[in-house]
Amino acid sequence: MTQLTIKKGLLLSLLSCLGAIAGLAALEVGLRAFDFDYPPGDDPIAIWNKLEDRDLRLGKGLHRVAARQLWEPRPGALIPTSWSPAGESVNAAGYRGPLRGLEKSAGVLRIATLGDSSTFGYGVPYEQTYSAQLEERLNAAGVRAEVLDFGVVGFTLLQGIERYRARVRDYDPDLVIAAFGAINDHFMAQGLSDVQKIAQARADESALGVFAQRARAKLRVLQLIARGLDGLHSKDAAAREEIARRGVEFDEHRPHEGELDFETKYHAVRRVSPAEFEAGLGELRRLVEADGATLVLLSMPRRRGVDMGLAILRKYSQTILDYAKASTTLCVDGRGDFRNYFELEHGDPHLFFLPNDDVHPSRRGHARLAERLCELIVQWKAAH
C-alpha cells in the first residue's frame, strides 16, 4: 500500500466522520425545531411512579432530583394553597421558611431540623410547623434562636444523612434535630432499597457518569435513541412479563409490610431496614458531632392505635429511644408524649392534620412538639 493510498483512505474516513457529524447536527437542530423532548427517567429512583419521577427532572412539582438525597424541595416551588392559603414557596436555598445566610449571627443559637413530611409541615402553613413555633418559643424564653426547616416529604433517615452532608452542615448549626422513623423507613422498597439507591447515586457522580447524564439530558439525538431503545424494550415479551410479575408481587406483599418478619418471610426489602436505621442514627451523630454540633433525636408521633396493626413501626420508635439512652443522645419522645397526653386528657382529636391522617401533626400537634423541644433546649442551653 503506497503512501498516497493511505492518505486517500484517511481523507475519506475524515470526510465520512465530518458528514456523520453534520448529519447528527442537522438532526439535533430539527428535533429542537419540532420541540422533541424525551428527558431521562429516574430509575432506580421511584418516589411515586415513572410518570411522577419524570416530572422531577422537568421541574414541574414540589421537588427536584438531587444526587445522593435522591430528591429535595425545588427552590421557588409553590407550597399547596390548601396548606398555606396566603401563598408560600420553597426558598431560594431549597428549604422551607425564611431564607437565612450561611454565616450565623453572633449570640444566636442556630438549629436545623431534619425529617420527613411532618417536619416539612405537611398540611399546615410554615408558621404553624414545629420548626417555626420552636423558634418563637425559644426567643420568648430568652434564648435567641433561629430554626431552619430542612424537612423533606417522603424522606427516610438515610436520605436525611445525605441532606445533612449536602445542605445542612454548610449552615454550621449548633443543634441538629432529627425526626425520622415515623412511617417512611418501613415501607417496602420499589426496586432498590435506599442504601442501594444512594450507592448508585454516588457511582453516578463520577466524571464519566456526570458527563453521560448531562449529554443524555441535553442532546435531543441521544434522547431519540433512548426513546427507540425504550420502545424496543417495552415490546419485549419477557421484559413485560417481568415488570408485571414485580407489580403483582409488590401488590401482594405490601399489605404485610407492617409485620416484624416481613423481610425474611416474603424475601422483601424495606426502604431502610431496622438494622440500617439503627446504624444510621450512629452515623448521623458522628457527622454532627464532628462538625461541632449537638444531635437531638425526636421520636415522631402517630395516632393512637396505629401501631397495633403495624408492629414494625414500634420497633423503629423504640430503636430511637434505646439508642438515645445507650449513647446519652438528647431525645424527645414525641410519640410517647402524644400517647400520654391522650390518656391524661381523654384524647384530643385535633393533634393530627385530618381525622383519617395518622401521622401528620396539626397546628396543635406541632405546638406540642415545639413545647417539648423548647423545654429540652432551654435546659441544654443553661448547662452550656
N, C-alpha and C positions, 0 to 999 in steps of 0.2 A: 504494500500500500504506500503510494507516494505521499509526500508532504502536502501536495496540492489537494489530493483526495481527502486527507484528514481535515484540512482547513474547510473544504466544502461541506464535509459532514458536520463539523462543529457549527458552521454558519447556518446550515439547515435546521439543526437542533435548536439554535438560539432563536431563529425566526419562528419555529414551531412553538417554543415557550412563550415568546412575546405575543404570538397570535392567541394562544390559550389564555394568557393574562388579559389581553384586550377583550377577549370574548367574555371572560368572567366579570371584568369591569363593566362591560356593557350590560350583562345580565343583572349585576348589582344595581346599576342605575335604573334599569327597567323595573326591577322588583320594588325599589323605593318609590318610583313614579306611580306604581299601582298600589302603593301603601301596603305591600305584603309584609306581614309580621307574624312570626311564629316563635315567640320567646321561649326560652328553655324551661322545662319542667323542673321541679324541685326534688325529685327522687334522690335520696331516700327520705327527704323531709315530707312528712304527711301530717299536716296540722288538722285540716278538716277533710279535704279530698283534693284530687288533682286539679279540679277547676279552681277551687279557692286558693290552692297553693300557687297557681299561676298568677293570680291577682296580686300576690305579694310582690312578685318581680315587676309587675306592671304599675305598682304604686297606687292601687285603687282603694285600699282599705285602711284599717286602723294600724296595720303592721307592715313591715317590710322584712325581707330576708336579711339576716345578719349571720356572719360567718359561724363562729363557734356557738353563739347563743341560739342559732337556728332561726329565730325571728325576734323582732323587737318593735316597740312603738315607732311609727313613722312620723318624723318631725313635720308638724303642720297638719297632721291628720285630725279630722273633726271628731270630738267625743260625741256619741249619740245624743241627740237632743232629748231623748226620753230619760237620759241620766242627768243631763245638765241643760235645762231649758234655756238658760240665759246665753248659751253659746260658749264653747270652750274647745281648745285644740291642744294636741301634744306640743310641748315647747320645742324650740329650735335645736335643743341638745338631745331630744328624743326621750324625755321623761315627762311625767305629769306634774303640773304645779308650776309655781313661779320659776323663772329661769334664774339660776344662781351662777356666779362666776366660779372659776376653778379655785381662785385664792380665797381662803377663809378670812372673815372679818375678825379682827383681834377681840378676844374675850367672848366670842360666840361659839357655843357648842354646836358642832355640825354633826347631824345624824342622817344616815342613809337607810332607807327601808327597802328590803329585798323581799319579793314574794310573788304570788300569783295574782289572779283577778281580784281577789279580796283586798290585797294591798294596793293594786292599781285603782281600785274603787269602783268595782262593777255596780252599776245601777244608781250611783249617787254622784252629785257634783263634787269637785275636788275639795271644796271647803268642808265637806262632811266626812271625808276619809279620815282614818285614824292618824295618818301622817300629818294632815293639816291640823287636826284637833290636838294632836300631841304637841306640836309647835306652840299652839295657842296656850295650852295648859302649862307648859314649861315656862313660858315667858310670864304668865300670870303668877307662877310660883316663885318668880325671882331668878330663874335660870335662863339667861339669854341663849336662845337656841334657834336653829333653823333646821328644818327637816326636808330632805329631798326624797321624793317618792319614785323609786326605781322598780316598782312592781310591774309585772307583765302578765297579761291574760294568758292562761294555759301553761304557765311555767312550772317546771319541776325544780327541785333543789340543784340538780346538776346544771341546768341552764342558768340558775341563779349564780352559781360559782363562776360560770363563764361571763355573766353580766358584770359581776364584781371585777373580774380581770379587765374586761373590755371598756367599762364605763365608770364604775363607781370609784375605784381606787384613785382615779385622776383628780377627784374632788377632795381627797385627803380627809375623809370623815373621822371623827373622834369615836363615834359609836356606829355599828352596823347592826340593824335589826333584821333577822332572817325569819320569815314566816312561811314555812313550807310544810308539806306532809298532810294537808287537809284533804286533798282529793286527787290531784293530777298524777302524782308519782305512781299510784297503784294501778292506773289504767293499763289495759293490755296494749302492748306496742303494735303499731301498724307497720309491719315490715321489720324495722330495726329498733332496738332499744335506744334510749338517749345516749348511753355510753358509746354505742356503735355509730350513731349519727354524728356525735361530736368528734369522734376519732376520724371519721371520713371527712368532716369539715376541716380538720387540721391537715389532712393529706392534700385537700384541695387548695390549701393556702401556699403550696409550693409554687415556685416561679412558673413552672410549666403548667401547673393546674390553673393558676390565675390567668395566664395568657390564653389558655384554651377556653376558659369560661368567658373571658371578655370578647374573644373572637366569635364564639358561638352566640353571644348576646347581641353583638353589634352588626355582624355581617349577614345580610339577607340571603346570600348564596348558601352559607352554611346552614341557615335556618330552613331553606328549601330542601337541602339534602336531608336534614334531620326529620323534616315532615314526611319525606318519602320513606325514610327508614322506619319511622313510627307507623306509617301506613302499612308497610310490609309486615311489620311485627304484629299489628292488630289483626292481620288476615291469617296469621299463623294459628292453625287449629290447636296445636299443643300449648301455645302461649295463652290463648283464650281459655283453655281448659284449666291451666294452672292458676290464672287470675281468678276464675270462677271458684275453683276449689278453695283458694285462700279466703275469698269472700265468704263462702259458706262456713268455713272453719272459724273465721272471726266472729260471725254472727252466732254460731253455736256456742263458742267459748265465752263470749263477752258477758252473758248473764251470770257466769260463775267467777268473775274476776275478784269478787269480794271475799272468796274463800282463802284461808291461810295456805292451803296446799295447792293452790291454783297452778303454779308453775310446774310442779312435779306431776300432778295428776293429769294435766292436759298438755304437758310439754309446751307450754306457752311462755311468753316473755312479757314482763311488765316494762313500762317506760323506765322506771327506776325500782330495782328490787329492794327489799328491806335491808339487805346487806350493803348494797351500793348507797342507800340512803344514810345509813349509819356512818359509813366511811366518808361520805360527802360532808357530814357535819364536822368531822375532824379536819378535813381538807380546808373547808371554809374558815374554820377558826385559825388554822395555821397561817393562811393567807392574810387574814385580817390582822392578826397579832404581829406578823412580820412587817406589816405596814404601820405599826404603832397604834393601832386602834383596838377597840374592845368589841367583842361579839355579844349580842343579846339574842337569844332564841325566843321565838313566840310560837307557841302551840295554838294553831288557829281553831276556832270553834266550829262545830257542826250542830245542826238542830238535834235536840234530844230524841233519841230513839233510832237515829240513822245508823249508828254503829251496830245495832242489834243484827242487822242483816248483812253487814259488811265488816266482818271480824278483822280483816287486814288493815282497815283504817285505824283501829285501836292500836295495832302494832306500831304503825308509824308515829302516832301521837305518843305512845309510851316510850318509843325509842328516843324521842326528843327529851323527855323528862329524865330517862335513865342516863343518857349521855351528859346532860347538863349537871346532874348530880355527881356522876363519876369524875367529870372534868372540872367541876366548880365553875361552869359557864353560867353567866347571868341568864335567867329564864323567866318568862311569864307564861303561866298555864292558862291561856285564854279559853281553851276548851273546858277545863275544869271549872274556871270561874263562871262561865255561862251556865254550866250544869248546876253548880251550887246556887247561883242566883235564881235559876228556875225553881229549884226545890224550896228555897227560902221564901221567895216572893210569889210562889204558886204560879210561876210562869209569866213570861212577857211576850206576847205574840208579835211584838214589834222589833225584836232584836235582829231579825233577818229580813232580807230585802223584800221577799214576797212570801205569801203563805205556803207556796209549793217550792220555795227555794231553800235548800237545806244547808247551804254553805256560805252564801254571800251576806255579810252583815248589813243591816240598815244603818241609817244615821245614828240611831240609838245604840246599835251594836258596835259601830266604830267608836262612839263616845266611850263606851265601857272599856274597850281595848286601850284607847288613849289614856284613860284614867289609870288603869293598872300599869301601863308602861311609864307614865309620868311619875307615879309613886316610886317605882324601882329606880328610875334615872335620878330623881332628886336624892334618894338615899346614896346612890353610887357617887353622885357629884359631891355630896357632903363628905364622903370618905376619901375623896381625891382632891 
